[in-house]
Amino acid sequence: MTDPQAAPATAPAADQLTHFDAAGQAHMVDVGAKNETHRVAVAAGTIRMKPETLQLIVSGNAKKGDVLGIARIAAIMGAKRTSDLIPLCHPLAITRVAVDFEVDAAASSVHCRAQVELHGKTGVEMEALTAVQVGLLTIYDMCKAVDRGMVMTNIRVLEKHGGKSGDWTAAL
């Protein structure tokens, strides 16, 4: 076990969690000394459903309206409100959020992909993940009257760019 006081809070060892101080108390990470860089994160996830539910979405006949259009707006709003939902996330001046949905008829699913960008001192992985999850939750909300068994799955960060740690891409 490592000594939590062995590394300064601004440069934690690889096996230390950054949201805890030397005494083990939760805190918001100090990013004040970090350089501002262009930061990008891409996240994705899927919602599986009955084929009939997917047909309602594709045909535009869902009772609540344009499911994917509304889910896209909700996902963007989710990215913008991440710091209100996740206690130790910094409020960020996001410069771009792009959300795409892909209908997969063969798997009776909708795939969501969100890309979030900013010029700042901390990354946007949480904002991209929140965008995906809120988008998928909105699809669930709009279609739950006909399909309560929908399953959201495989929500993950696909890539991140910028900052001191550089680029990272998930192994697929």
PyMOL commands that set and color helices and strands:
alter all, ss='L'
color gray80, all
select helices_A, chain A and resi 51-59+67-80+82-85+125-143
alter helices_A, ss='H'
color red, helices_A
select strands_A, chain A and resi 37-48+96-104+109-120+151-161+168-169
alter strands_A, ss='S'
color yellow, strands_A
deselect
rebuild
show_as cartoon
